[in-house]
């Protein structure tokens, strides 16, 4: 059932943003499904290449005027948008939960996180500047200018449907770029709501555009249109590779945040309760559907048994259910495909000798009817030959492994093509630096299960992506540097 408090708002018309709010050609739509119930939440325009092309042209037309705006004006608009999100946090969080299945307490945090990217970009917009370089000749002066790339395209993922929008859009707008956004078709409603907040804060027509619908067709339009100078993509490594290959044809700039397979390492000198609480929090956040959640939990052999017992007890205590319920910690998986992937990983591990300490099955009937709920699951006896150790699970399944030495666990942690995030719990200061330096991942949390923050760079190594979002580096990725050599 839809929540009565926001049902009427969900039943409103949902539109594309192409200079103004419009339906798709021919009135085509597609449904957005509540993963907690399987019910239809809304109908959203189904756009394709034609609408994407018009959105790019809208952004191209608006670019000169937006780029010429004083940085302070761009900053003020971004701050107003952040204030709008925070003032409307409860409604937006309920919407986010309805379309993604993320527990409401996490959804509220995400709205704050999304606003944080706008706030940081507003502050940094006023600090964009070039420099004077000492020349080799007394008759020359050398200057650099920092200027916006032009039209930027952003393709975002479903598991952070609000923050995934502001993370690329805020710095792009701060830099003076205009933007076309293609949100994930599973969670477009939060993206539309965020774009509405930006529009209502005073964005001129065409500066921000949004198209929902046919992902391959829209993505291809982004690749082929010469006005698009940069593409930001968050999603699978497979699609990231496709974008890299085809962006090369026009030498488009890319920022890619792709898959991960995060190790979570607990040494025997760690605070055991802090480590186990953090491991549970990381693993089961958003039902394990985050790109940086713990995928492999390595525990020193001297504390493996008590850690595994405590971890299993905490996992059993996690309440699974309606994500709109304040007491629920684990909501549904996003859809049938998500459930089938998780079930396959568990069955493969079980068939190859893993032991299921708790969980291991889909929850059905009663309050779980219609949704894709999977029990929080703990596995031991896991080996590298199991799929769960090779592929990102994206679900509430925790494989526990033991290790004996520092060098061995570093080698095991790094033995993956992915390199997005890694975690280490230790109170040994020397080891802190060794782990931070030797783990080949773009983000390393030392005694910290939630390392992401708007003011810091975020991005992966190896097959987990290229470039950074967030922080100053995220803003700089939307800027070109121009040398001016001036004869005087």
Secondary structure, 3 states (H helix, E strand, C coil): CCCHHHHHHHCCCCCEECCCEECCHHHCEEEEECCCCCCEEEEEECECHHHHHHHHHHHHHHHHHHHHCCHHHHHHHHHHHHHHHHHCHHHHHHHHHHHHCCCHHHHHHHHHHHHHHHHHHHHHHCCCCCEEECCCCCCEEEEEEEEECCEEEEECCCCCCCHHHHHHHHHHHHHCCEEEEECCCCCHHHHHHHHHHHHHCCCCCCCEEECCECHHHHHHHHHHCCCEEEEEEECCHHHHHHHHHHHCCCCCEEEEECCCCEEEEECCCCCHHHHHHHHHHHHHHHHHCCCCCEEEEEEEHHHHHHHHHHHHHHHHHCCECCCCCCCCCECCCCCHHHHHHHHHHHHHHHHCCCEEEECCCEECCHHHCCCCEECCEEEECCCCCCHHHCCCCCCCEEEEEEECCHHHHHHHHHCCCEECEEEEECCCHHHHHHHHHHCCCCEEEECCCCCCCCCCCECCEECCEECCECHHHHHHCCEEEEEEEEEC
